[in-house]
Amino acid sequence: MLPTIANSMFRPYLHVFENTSVADYLPEYSLLQPFWDYLRVHHQDTLRSPLFPVIISVSGYFFFSTLFMVLDLLAPKLPLLDKYRIHPEKPVSWSDISKTLGLTIYQNLVYIFPVSVAQWYWRPPTQLPAAAPNLSELLCGVVGCTLLFDFQYYIWHVVHHKIQWLYTTFHAIHHEYYVTFSWVAQYLSAWELFTLGFWTTVNPLILQCHCLTTWAFMVFNVWISVEDHSGYDFPWSMHNLIPFQLWGGSIKHAMHHQKPLTNFAPFFGHMDWIFGTGTDLKHSPAVQEKKIKGKDL
């Protein structure tokens, strides 16, 4: 008797859930839709080109690195700026810039350009869906791709430090600089450069991201890579804004270049915490001073 009564009472509600899905409760209209519509209407040919991801990645790298390069050149003359460098005692010289920038240009011409042309020739144009991703979908996609990239590079990084032949052959060039600056981000062997590019390209496919999310991840990935190597520790840097050392940032990677068998994860802090490969971090004099004053209050 009771099961019969319960069945009759709850059947209307069960009927609702049987004929709906979670997607029905998500907002149908994306805040990004007007922006996406504008891009599709006015820049469709550019966006569909297989060269577009390469263009935004390479141009983004040169743009972000140049911004920090300008700061590096101004820092010795501006004490208020210089004290935000993690190692103000080691100014960035023109010879450092020319050497790292020269290798970057060489690798882009010799390796990236031919691969990009081949991709443009063989790969079909990118399909542009009519609907834009929701803002939450875009943000989750970027974070997901970054987490996956962080995991992949942690493993690659540990292996290439632990196996001497791999380190000497493929990774040692990146550690020529004890103190990092922006152009060191891609001061890499061709093998490492291709590996990083492969994960950046494949991860959005693995997570089935919208193409707009993919491009956002690529630009974000370039930015955090450059910021990681910038050698600057500003109060508004991500590692100072995100609590509990969840984000490593420039201070974490700067310490990796001083203690190469520590801090293997490129961005987040959880992998080094889990496997015990983290170490103490050094802030810039300005941020360290603020932290000391904060404790005294």
N, C-alpha and C positions, 0 to 999 in steps of 0.2 A: 504493500500500500504506500509506504513512505517513498520508495524509489519512484513510483508512478507520479506522486504529487510533485516531488523534486524535479522530475523530468519535465512535467508540464509547466512548472514555474520558470525553469531556467532555459527552456528550449528557445524562446525568442532571443535571449542574449547569445546563446551558442550559435544561433543562425547568423547573427551579425558578424561574429568572429570568423565563422567558416567562410564567409564571402568577402572578407577584406584582407588586406595585407598591411605590413608596416609602412610600406611606401605611400599608402593612402593617407597616412597621418603626417607625412612630411609636406612642407610647403611646396606647392606646385610651381610658384613663380620665384625665380632666382633674382636676387639683387644684382647679380652680374649680367643678367640678360640684356639690358640696354647696351652695355659695354661690348658684350659678345656680338650682338647684332650689328653694331657699328663696325667692328673688326671684320666680320664676315662680308658685309656689304662693300666696304671701302678698301679692304686689304686682303681679299680672298686669295688672289694669286700668290702673294707673298707668304701668307700663312700656310698654304697648301704645299709650298716648295719643300722638298726634303732637306734643302740647305738651311731652312729657317732655324731649326734648333741649334745648328752649328754656329750660325751668325750671332744669335743672342748669347750663346755661351762664350764665344771668343770675344765679342765686343764687350760683353759684361765684364769679363776678366780684365781686359785692358783698361776699361773705364774705372773699375773699383781699385785696381792696383795703382793707377795713375793718381787717384785721389790721395791714397796713403803715401805715394811717392812725394807728392807736393808737401805733405805734412813732414815727411822725413827731411826734406831739404830746408824747411822753415824751422824745424825744431831746434837746431843748434843756436839759432838767433832769437828764439822766443822761449825763455825759461818757463813761462806759464804752460806752454805746449809740451816742452821737453820733459817735464816732470810726470807726464802721463805715459811716457815710454817705459816699458818694463826694464829696459837696460839703457838708461840715458848716458851711461859712461861709454857706450859704443855707438857713435853716430854712423848713419848709413852714408857711404861714400859714393861718388859717381862711378868709381870702378866696380863697386858691388852692383850698382844698378845696371851698368852696361853689360856686365858679364851675365847676369841672370836674365835680363831682357833680351840679350842676344840669343841665348839658348831658346827662349820662348818663341822668338820670331823664327828661328831656324826650324824648330820642331813643327810649328804651324805650317810652314812652307813645304817642308820635306815629308811630313807624315799626315798632318790633319787635312791639308788641302787636297792631296790625291785621294784620300779616303772619302772626303766630302764630295768630290766630283764623281767618284764611283757610286756613292750612295744616291746622288742626284740622277745619275744615268739609269740605275737599275731599280731603285725603289719607287713605287707608285706615289702619286701625290697624296698628301694627308687628307683624310675625310674629315670634314668639319660638320659635326652634328648641329642640328638647328637649336637644340636646347643647351643653355649654359649650365655649368655645374652650380649647385647651391654653394653659398659661401662656406658653410660648414663642411661640405664635401671637398671643396678645394683645400681648405686648411687641413683636414684630416688626411687627404692624399699627400700633401707636401710633408706633413709630419711623418706619415707612414713610410714614404720613400726615403726620408732622411734617416729614420730609425733603421731601415733595412740596409741602407748604405753604410751606416755606422757599424752595424754588425759585420757586414762583409769586409770592410776595410780593417776592422780590428783583427780579424783572423789573418787576412793577408799581411798586415803589418807585423804581427807577432811572428809569423812564419819567416818573413823576410829579415827579421832581426835575429832570430834564433839560429837559422841556417846560414853559416858564414858565407858560403858560395853565393847564395841568393842576395845576401846583404851587399857583398862586395861588387857583384855583377850588376844589380838592378837598383839598389836603394841607397847605397853609400853617397851618391852624388847629392842627394837631397840633404844630407847631413854635413855637407862642406861648410855650412854656415851655422856657427854656434849660437849666434843671435839672429833671430828671424826678422824679415821685413817682407812687404807685400809680394814682391816679385819672386820670392822663394817658393811661393805656393805651387808654381808649376816649374820649378827648377828640378826636373825629374828625368829619369830615364824614359825612353820611348815605351818600354814595357809597362811601367807604372802609369804613364799618361794614358795609354790605351785601356788599361784595366779600369781606371777611374771613369774614363769616358764610357766604357761598356756598361758598368753598373748604373751610371747616370741615365743611360738610354734604356736599359732593360727593366729597371725597377718599376717605372710607371706602367710598363706593359704587364709585369707580374701582378701588380695591384689593380690593373684595368682602369687606369685613371683617364679622365677626360683630357683632351689635348691641351686645353687651357691650364689644367692642373699640372700637366707634364712640363709645360714651358715655365710655369711659376716655380716648380721645383728646381728646374735647371738653373734659373737665375738665382734663386735662393741658395742653392748648393755652391755656386760660384762665389756669392757674397760671403758666406760663412767660411769658405776655404781661404779666401783672401784675408778676411778679418782674423781668422785663426793665426795666420802668419804675419799679421801686420806689426806685431811688437807693441801695440798700444793697449792700454788698460784704462778705458774711460769709465766714469760712473754709470753711463748709459749703455755700456757694452752688455751683450746678452748674458754673459756669465755673472755679471753683477746684478742683473734684474731677475733672473730665474733663481729661485731659492734652492737650498740644500745641495748645492754643487751638482745639480742635475745636468747643467750645461758647462762643459769644460772651458771652451773659448780660448782666447789668445794666451792667457796665463798658463793654462794647462799644456798647450802645445809648445809654448816657449820653454817650459821645463823639460819637455820631451827632448828638445834639441840639446839641452844641457845634460840630461840623464837619459840616454837613448833607450834604456831597458825599462822605462816607465812610461805611463800615460800613452798607451797605444791607440786608444779610441780617438777618432778625429774630432768629434763634436760633443756627444753626450758623455756623461760621467759614470753611467751605471755599469758598463762593461769592465772598466778598470776597477770599480768597486767590487764587483762580483768575483773577479779573478785575482784580486789583490795586486794589481799592477800600477795602482795610483801612487802618488807621492805628494809631499807638501808643495804648495804653490807659492809663487812670489808675485805680489802685486806691484804696480808702479808706485813710486814714492808718494805721489799725490793721493792715490786711493788708500795706500797704507796709512798715510797720515790721518785721513778722514776716519778710517776704521779705529785707529787708536783714540782719536778724540771722541768717537761715539761710545767707546768703552768707558772713557773717563767721566762721561755725563751721568 
